[in-house]
Amino acid sequence: MIKFATKNSLMLLTLAGSMNLAGCNNPEVITETNATTENIQPATEITKEPFGTTPDGQEVSLYTLTNGTGVVVKITNFGAIVTSVITPDKNDRMGDVVLGFNNVKGYIPNDPHIGGIIGRYANRIAKGRFTVEDQEYKLATNNGDHHLHGGNIGFDRVVWQAETLPDQNAIRLTYVSKDQEEGYPGNLTAVVTYTLTPDNGLRIDYTATTDKATPVNLTNHSYFDLSAGQEKNILNNIVQINAEKYTVPDKDLIPTGELAPVHGTPLDFTTPEPIGTRIDNLQGYGYDLNYVINNGGEDLVHAATVYEPTTGRVMEVHTTQPGLQLYTAYHLDGSLKGKDNRPYNRYAGLCLEAQHFPDSPNKPNFPSTLLKPGDTYRETTIYKFAVRR
């Protein structure tokens, strides 16, 4: 194991603040302050260790970020995957709140896209086709007639180049997607920086550049279980999403182009609501749709909050992206066994994928995802963890 030098500041957990969720007016949350000599917490650090070998013989590493409060995030350079997020519950017991596997073998081929960076285009592109500058491009169709999550070998199934940033408690990962990879035009350089912040946030900064106009839509596909395995599913998670509208999908989950209000439907999470309350009223596969974030698409905004009542854990999502895909893992069927040999069954986790809207290259009324030479794609998403006691 290789250890890198890091910041000198030390922090500890204190209780302060409040969360605006139903059922609790002034809950206590985790914050931080400078450590005293009487109560010293661990310094931030980054470690690196082997994580296995890909089928084509590439060695893969696992990087561990730890902040001054003791929160731990583990990331592998295979797929830029977040393999673990270890946070305290209301009784200060640490637990891993993301689904994942013990080594790289579990992530191959990773059909559910657990934990990875999705690209070149997250979500669906209808019929695997789009037109840029009067030229039509045909992509891999790996979701029926449609293109999903970058195609047959998306960004979550390749090895990225990794660089540690000790002064920031961060890891920077870079992948160069070649012209015509999965059918996309242009050589695209994607850079993803994961930072574990002092206030228990996992910050994800995305940038990308290209030498030919191409659509780009990057996201992280972590499955969150804030109970850390104490509950059999996430149906008791209380969710609030800052979105009055959603992109209406057809039977194949391709947006029709209509933005419809969520009010009066089972899709309404404008006020806190348990995931399981109305899930049986949905036709299809649980929740799997894109919300239009209020005032999203420019500055960093608060997009969603999840509260897990058994453990008291809270997760906030903040993003610059215009959309947020809520997916409740309907298609997990127990055939995958994750860390500690735990089978991942239906509703074992929930995804909150900050993104641009599905099929934007074919929907002129949606925010554009076209990246041109000379421009830089920039987006940020933060998953921030706390507790309610």
Rosetta blueprint (number, residue, H / E / L):
1 M L
2 I E
3 K E
4 F E
5 A L
6 T L
7 K L
8 N L
9 S L
10 L L
11 M E
12 L E
13 L E
14 T E
15 L E
16 A E
17 G L
18 S L
19 M L
20 N L
21 L E
22 A L
23 G L
24 C E
25 N L
26 N L
27 P L
28 E L
29 V E
30 I E
31 T E
32 E E
33 T E
34 N E
35 A L
36 T E
37 T L
38 E L
39 N E
40 I L
41 Q L
42 P L
43 A L
44 T L
45 E E
46 I E
47 T E
48 K E
49 E E
50 P E
51 F E
52 G E
53 T E
54 T L
55 P L
56 D L
57 G L
58 Q L
59 E E
60 V E
61 S E
62 L E
63 Y E
64 T E
65 L E
66 T E
67 N L
68 G L
69 T L
70 G L
71 V L
72 V E
73 V E
74 K E
75 I E
76 T E
77 N L
78 F E
79 G L
80 A L
81 I E
82 V E
83 T E
84 S E
85 V E
86 I E
87 T E
88 P E
89 D L
90 K L
91 N L
92 D L
93 R L
94 M E
95 G E
96 D E
97 V L
98 V E
99 L L
100 G L
101 F L
102 N L
103 N L
104 V H
105 K H
106 G H
107 Y H
108 I L
109 P L
110 N L
111 D L
112 P L
113 H L
114 I L
115 G L
116 G L
117 I E
118 I E
119 G L
120 R L
121 Y E
122 A L
123 N L
124 R E
125 I E
126 A H
127 K H
128 G H
129 R E
130 F E
131 T E
132 V E
133 E L
134 D L
135 Q E
136 E E
137 Y E
138 K E
139 L L
140 A L
141 T L
142 N L
143 N E
144 G L
145 D L
146 H E
147 H E
148 L E
149 H L
150 G L
151 G L
152 N L
153 I L
154 G L
155 F H
156 D H
157 R H
158 V L
159 V E
160 W L
161 Q E
162 A E
163 E E
164 T E
165 L E
166 P H
167 D H
168 Q H
169 N L
170 A E
171 I E
172 R E
173 L E
174 T E
175 Y E
176 V E
177 S E
178 K L
179 D L
180 Q L
181 E H
182 E H
183 G H
184 Y L
185 P L
186 G L
187 N L
188 L E
189 T E
190 A E
191 V E
192 V E
193 T E
194 Y E
195 T E
196 L E
197 T L
198 P L
199 D L
200 N L
201 G E
202 L E
203 R E
204 I E
205 D E
206 Y E
207 T E
208 A E
209 T E
210 T E
211 D L
212 K L
213 A L
214 T E
215 P E
216 V L
217 N E
218 L L
219 T E
220 N E
221 H L
222 S L
223 Y L
224 F E
225 D L
226 L L
227 S L
228 A L
229 G L
230 Q L
231 E L
232 K L
233 N L
234 I L
235 L L
236 N L
237 N L
238 I E
239 V E
240 Q E
241 I E
242 N L
243 A L
244 E L
245 K E
246 Y E
247 T E
248 V E
249 P E
250 D L
251 K L
252 D L
253 L L
254 I L
255 P E
256 T E
257 G E
258 E E
259 L E
260 A E
261 P E
262 V L
263 H L
264 G L
265 T L
266 P L
267 L L
268 D L
269 F L
270 T L
271 T L
272 P L
273 E E
274 P E
275 I H
276 G H
277 T H
278 R L
279 I H
280 D H
281 N H
282 L L
283 Q L
284 G L
285 Y L
286 G L
287 Y L
288 D E
289 L E
290 N E
291 Y E
292 V E
293 I L
294 N L
295 N L
296 G L
297 G L
298 E L
299 D L
300 L L
301 V E
302 H E
303 A E
304 A E
305 T E
306 V E
307 Y E
308 E E
309 P L
310 T L
311 T L
312 G L
313 R E
314 V E
315 M E
316 E E
317 V E
318 H E
319 T E
320 T L
321 Q L
322 P L
323 G E
324 L E
325 Q E
326 L E
327 Y E
328 T L
329 A L
330 Y L
331 H L
332 L L
333 D L
334 G L
335 S L
336 L L
337 K E
338 G L
339 K H
340 D H
341 N H
342 R L
343 P E
344 Y L
345 N L
346 R L
347 Y L
348 A L
349 G L
350 L E
351 C E
352 L E
353 E E
354 A E
355 Q E
356 H L
357 F L
358 P L
359 D L
360 S H
361 P H
362 N H
363 K L
364 P L
365 N L
366 F L
367 P L
368 S L
369 T L
370 L E
371 L E
372 K L
373 P L
374 G L
375 D L
376 T L
377 Y E
378 R E
379 E E
380 T E
381 T E
382 I E
383 Y E
384 K E
385 F E
386 A E
387 V E
388 R L
389 R L
